[in-house]
């Protein structure tokens, strides 16, 4: 651990190696750049990943090292697997349809050692795929693992562009998927329009959680909606608080004012 801290040539990087799995952190010694392919060892075996970003955080003893740079034949094999993914998914779906199984295949991955083929699917209910496993093993001559995934992970497989104009977070850098509720939208004073707040997966957008902690912290220093105060002999009620510009909407029975928080905080006690 001390050796890791003192060696300036060692840094922590975040690696995306699977459309299904979240990014994982690895230690690396050589001078790699973001976007470079690296050879890593996962619980499934040797795989090729792509460096997404460097990570500024304390190093844990559990963080593994990058094996090194993949050889050209390994890169060629990886590219071949990527090219054949669509064909494998279509064949798997056809076999499932023949058995009248209510499941939809969205992705597949194969390890570099070619020992395992992972197939990912969505299903509304639990599926008895014992016969399908036998048919798939026979069709692809590999050990098959079927993995059921949710809508958020499925969107990461498919990819796309979000309303922000950037690639979907679930398809790029997200390490885990949090539970997103409308409370996060309320906390940020967003209009509660679920259609606009939903992502490609049909669920509430993951990015609703990105700034939620900041809003929560800033609100501790601002008055709550409903707070009353007296100013110039009039009773005002706070009906809205803009956290970003700290503008307070205050109302009396016959008028409405938008006032900077600094101008009224002397009248408030909270």
Residue pairs with C-beta under 8 A, 6 or more apart in sequence:
1 59
1 61
4 10
4 27
4 59
5 59
7 29
9 29
9 30
10 27
10 28
10 29
11 27
11 28
11 54
11 55
12 25
12 26
12 27
12 28
12 54
12 55
12 56
12 57
12 59
12 63
13 25
13 26
13 27
13 28
13 32
13 38
13 51
13 52
13 53
13 54
13 55
13 66
14 23
14 24
14 25
14 26
14 51
14 52
14 53
14 54
14 55
14 173
14 175
15 23
15 24
15 25
15 26
15 38
15 40
15 49
15 50
15 51
15 52
15 66
16 23
16 49
16 50
16 52
16 172
16 173
17 24
17 40
17 42
17 47
17 48
17 49
17 50
18 42
18 47
18 49
18 109
19 107
19 109
19 156
19 157
19 171
20 107
20 109
20 118
20 120
20 147
20 149
20 153
20 156
20 157
21 42
22 174
22 175
22 176
22 177
23 52
23 173
23 174
23 175
24 42
24 175
25 55
25 63
26 38
26 40
26 49
26 63
26 64
26 65
26 66
27 59
27 63
27 64
27 65
27 66
28 38
28 65
28 66
29 65
32 38
32 51
32 66
33 51
34 51
34 52
34 53
34 54
35 50
35 51
36 50
36 51
36 69
37 48
37 49
37 50
37 69
37 70
37 75
38 48
38 49
38 50
38 51
38 66
38 67
38 68
38 69
38 70
39 46
39 47
39 48
39 49
39 66
39 67
39 68
39 69
39 70
39 74
40 46
40 47
40 48
40 49
40 64
40 66
40 67
41 47
41 64
41 67
44 111
44 116
44 118
45 111
45 112
45 113
45 115
45 116
46 67
46 111
46 112
46 113
47 111
47 112
48 70
48 74
48 75
48 78
48 112
52 172
52 173
53 173
70 78
74 112
77 112
78 112
81 109
81 110
85 107
85 108
85 109
88 108
88 117
88 119
88 140
89 105
89 106
89 107
89 108
89 119
91 139
91 140
92 105
92 108
92 119
92 136
93 104
93 105
95 132
95 135
95 136
95 139
96 103
96 105
96 121
96 129
96 132
99 131
99 132
99 135
101 127
101 128
101 129
101 132
102 123
102 124
102 125
102 127
103 121
103 122
103 123
103 127
103 129
104 121
104 122
104 123
105 119
105 120
105 121
106 120
106 121
106 122
106 149
106 154
106 157
106 158
107 119
107 120
107 154
107 157
108 117
108 118
108 119
108 120
109 117
109 118
109 120
110 116
110 117
110 118
110 142
114 142
115 142
115 143
116 142
116 143
116 144
116 145
117 136
117 140
117 142
117 143
117 144
117 145
118 145
118 147
119 136
119 144
119 145
119 146
119 147
120 147
120 148
120 149
120 153
120 154
120 157
121 127
121 146
121 147
121 148
121 149
122 148
122 149
122 150
122 151
122 154
123 148
127 148
129 146
132 146
133 144
133 146
136 144
136 146
137 143
137 144
149 157
150 177
151 201
151 202
151 203
152 170
152 177
152 201
152 203
152 206
153 170
153 177
154 201
155 168
155 170
155 171
155 199
155 200
155 201
156 168
156 170
156 171
156 174
157 171
158 171
158 200
159 167
159 168
159 171
160 167
160 168
160 171
160 200
161 167
161 168
162 168
162 169
162 199
162 200
162 205
162 207
164 207
168 199
168 200
169 206
169 207
170 177
170 199
170 201
170 206
174 206
177 206
178 206
178 209
180 203
180 204
180 205
180 206
180 208
180 209
181 204
182 192
182 194
182 197
182 204
184 204
184 208
184 209
184 212
185 192
185 197
185 204
185 208
186 192
187 212
187 215
187 216
187 219
188 208
188 211
188 212
188 215
188 243
189 240
189 241
189 242
189 243
190 197
190 208
194 204
197 204
197 205
197 208
198 204
198 205
199 205
199 206
215 243
218 243
219 241
219 243
222 241
222 243
222 246
222 248
222 261
223 238
223 241
223 248
223 261
223 268
223 270
224 238
224 241
224 270
225 238
225 239
225 240
225 241
226 237
226 238
226 239
227 237
227 238
227 268
227 270
228 235
228 236
228 237
228 238
229 235
229 236
229 238
229 264
229 267
229 268
230 236
230 267
231 264
231 267
234 252
235 252
236 250
236 251
236 252
236 257
236 264
237 250
237 251
237 252
238 248
238 249
238 250
239 249
239 250
239 251
239 256
240 248
240 249
241 247
241 248
241 249
242 248
242 249
246 260
246 261
246 262
247 258
247 259
247 260
247 261
248 258
248 259
248 260
248 261
248 264
249 256
249 257
249 258
250 256
250 257
250 258
250 259
250 264
251 257
